Amino acid sequence: MYTKEQFSLPLPAMRDFVLAKSFGVLATHHAGEVFTSPLPVDLRETADGELFVAGHVARANGMSAVFETGAPATITVLGPDTYVPAEWFGTRSRIPTWLYCAVEISGRLELSDDTRKRADVELLIDRLQRDAVPGSTWTLDEIPAHLSEEYLKHIVGYRLLDLRLTSCFRLNQGKDGMESLADALRSAGDSARRELADLTLAPPTADADPTPAPPAAGPDRSAS
């Protein structure tokens, strides 16, 4: 994914973003064919601190045949985005642009056996249940055994290993008109634009100062 340093998040912020969204598009290729699948994303960490993604797809999905090949793959996790007309900067002399937030996770696919597949599904459900319903104690075991086994039989588990994370939070960093832009985003009405309003004023990127640099001072001619 193309990005620039001023649009890039530090690793902890990328990890938090992926965990908060927990959904993305997995893309890979095999035998001259490209495969993509939108799916839940479970970014986890080994005891040694190595990040990996655990996931699954339907067995009927042609992508499942690629997992055992160890092919490279990428997951793209998207956040809010919007078109920005010139008027939102408080002027008509600006080029319209697009604000967006994305994290890309690249790595190597590995097929999961049935034991690891079930454990990964249970961990994913447990985390998402607790996020959605505070205090939830629901587990896969509450489904009749024949139904859960049937469900697990029809999915194929994978892990994405040797990860490399990149990000692009293009939020108009370092340019003027940010207060006007934030006001316009807040008044636009939908939740994605309201989220972007806050992000433009306080970017989570590594170089997060949204204030444009003052113009360079000219030479001091007072003594001439």
C-alpha positions in Angstrom: 0.0 0.0 0.0 1.3 3.4 -1.0 1.7 5.7 2.0 3.9 8.5 3.4 5.5 8.9 6.8 3.1 11.7 7.8 0.2 9.4 7.1 1.6 6.4 9.0 0.5 5.1 12.4 2.9 3.7 15.0 2.5 -0.1 15.4 0.5 0.0 18.7 -2.0 2.4 17.0 -2.3 0.1 14.0 -2.9 -2.9 16.2 -5.6 -1.0 18.2 -7.3 0.1 14.9 -7.4 -3.5 13.5 -8.8 -4.9 16.8 -11.4 -2.2 16.9 -12.6 -2.9 13.4 -12.0 -6.7 13.4 -13.1 -6.9 9.7 -11.3 -6.6 6.4 -10.7 -8.0 3.0 -8.2 -10.9 2.5 -6.5 -11.0 -0.9 -4.2 -13.6 -2.3 -3.4 -15.3 -5.6 -2.6 -18.8 -6.8 -2.1 -20.4 -10.3 -2.7 -17.1 -12.0 -6.0 -16.3 -10.2 -6.6 -13.6 -7.6 -8.9 -14.4 -4.6 -10.5 -11.9 -2.3 -12.8 -12.4 0.7 -14.4 -10.0 3.2 -14.1 -11.6 6.6 -13.5 -11.2 10.4 -9.9 -10.4 11.3 -8.5 -11.7 14.6 -5.1 -10.1 15.2 -3.3 -11.8 18.0 0.1 -12.1 19.6 2.2 -15.1 20.5 3.9 -15.6 23.8 7.1 -14.3 22.1 5.3 -11.1 21.1 5.0 -12.0 17.4 1.7 -10.8 15.8 -0.4 -13.1 13.6 -3.9 -13.2 12.2 -6.3 -16.2 12.8 -9.3 -16.6 10.6 -11.5 -18.8 8.5 -13.5 -18.9 5.2 -16.2 -21.1 3.9 -15.0 -24.5 2.6 -16.8 -23.8 -0.6 -14.7 -20.6 -1.1 -12.1 -21.3 -3.7 -9.6 -19.3 -1.6 -9.4 -22.2 0.9 -7.3 -24.2 -1.5 -4.6 -21.6 -1.3 -4.0 -21.9 2.4 -1.8 -25.0 2.3 0.5 -23.5 -0.4 2.0 -20.9 2.0 1.2 -18.1 -0.5 1.6 -14.5 0.4 -1.6 -12.6 1.3 -2.8 -9.2 2.4 -5.6 -8.1 4.6 -6.9 -4.5 4.2 -8.8 -3.1 7.1 -10.7 0.2 6.3 -11.9 2.9 8.6 -14.0 6.0 7.8 -13.6 7.8 4.5 -15.2 10.7 2.7 -14.9 13.0 -0.3 -14.0 16.6 0.6 -15.3 19.4 -1.6 -13.3 22.6 -1.8 -15.9 24.6 0.1 -15.3 22.5 3.2 -11.9 24.2 3.6 -13.7 27.6 3.7 -12.5 28.6 0.3 -13.2 27.8 -3.4 -9.5 27.9 -4.3 -8.6 24.4 -3.0 -8.5 21.2 -4.9 -11.1 18.7 -3.6 -9.6 15.6 -2.0 -10.5 12.4 -0.2 -9.9 11.5 3.5 -9.5 7.9 4.4 -8.1 5.5 7.0 -6.6 2.1 6.2 -4.2 -0.5 7.6 -2.7 -3.3 5.5 -1.5 -6.6 7.0 0.8 -8.6 4.7 2.2 -12.1 5.5 2.3 -15.7 4.7 -0.7 -18.1 4.8 -0.7 -21.3 6.7 -3.5 -23.9 6.9 -4.9 -24.7 10.4 -5.8 -28.2 11.4 -9.2 -28.9 12.9 -8.1 -28.5 16.5 -6.5 -25.1 16.0 -9.4 -24.0 13.8 -11.9 -24.7 16.6 -9.7 -22.9 19.2 -9.3 -19.9 16.9 -13.1 -19.7 16.3 -13.8 -19.9 20.0 -11.3 -17.2 20.8 -12.7 -14.9 18.1 -16.3 -15.4 19.3 -15.3 -14.9 22.9 -13.6 -11.5 22.2 -16.3 -10.2 19.9 -19.1 -11.3 22.3 -17.5 -9.5 25.2 -17.1 -6.4 23.0 -20.7 -6.4 21.9 -22.3 -7.6 25.1 -20.4 -6.5 28.3 -20.2 -9.4 30.7 -21.3 -11.9 28.0 -20.6 -15.6 29.0 -22.0 -17.1 25.7 -19.8 -19.8 24.2 -20.0 -22.1 21.2 -20.7 -24.9 23.6 -24.3 -23.6 24.0 -25.1 -24.7 20.5 -26.1 -28.4 20.2 -23.0 -30.3 19.5 -24.2 -31.7 16.1 -24.9 -28.1 14.9 -21.5 -26.7 16.0 -19.7 -29.7 14.4 -21.6 -29.2 11.2 -20.7 -25.5 11.2 -17.0 -26.2 11.8 -17.0 -28.9 9.1 -18.0 -26.3 6.5 -15.2 -23.8 7.2 -11.4 -23.9 6.7 -9.1 -22.2 9.1 -5.9 -20.3 8.4 -3.3 -18.2 10.0 -1.4 -15.3 8.5 2.2 -15.3 9.7 5.4 -13.2 9.4 3.4 -10.0 9.4 4.2 -6.6 8.1 1.8 -3.8 8.9 1.5 -0.5 7.0 -1.0 2.3 7.3 -2.3 5.3 5.5 -4.4 7.8 7.5 -4.8 10.5 5.0 -6.3 13.3 7.1 -5.0 16.5 5.4 -2.1 16.7 7.9 0.0 19.8 7.9 -2.4 21.9 5.8 -4.5 24.9 6.7 -8.3 25.1 6.9 -8.6 22.3 9.4 -11.0 24.0 11.7 -13.3 24.8 8.8 -13.0 21.2 7.5 -13.8 19.7 10.9 -16.9 21.9 11.3 -18.1 20.8 7.8 -17.5 17.1 8.6 -19.4 17.4 11.9 -22.4 19.1 10.3 -22.5 16.5 7.4 -24.6 14.2 9.6 -23.2 10.7 9.4 -21.1 8.9 12.0 -18.1 8.3 9.6 -17.7 12.0 8.9 -18.1 12.9 12.6 -15.3 10.4 13.4 -13.1 12.0 10.7 -13.8 15.5 12.2 -12.1 14.4 15.4 -9.3 12.6 13.5 -8.4 15.6 11.4 -7.9 17.8 14.5 -5.9 15.2 16.4 -4.4 12.7 13.9 -3.1 9.4 15.4 -0.3 9.3 13.0 3.4 9.1 14.0 3.9 12.7 12.9 0.7 14.0 14.3 1.1 17.8 14.4 -1.8 19.0 12.3 -0.6 22.7 12.4 1.0 23.9 9.2 4.5 25.2 9.7 4.8 29.0 9.7 6.4 30.7 6.7 10.1 31.0 6.9 11.3 34.3 8.1 13.0 36.6 5.6 16.5 38.0 6.2 16.8 40.6 8.9 17.4 44.0 7.2 17.0 46.2 10.2 20.7 47.0 10.4 21.0 47.9 6.7 
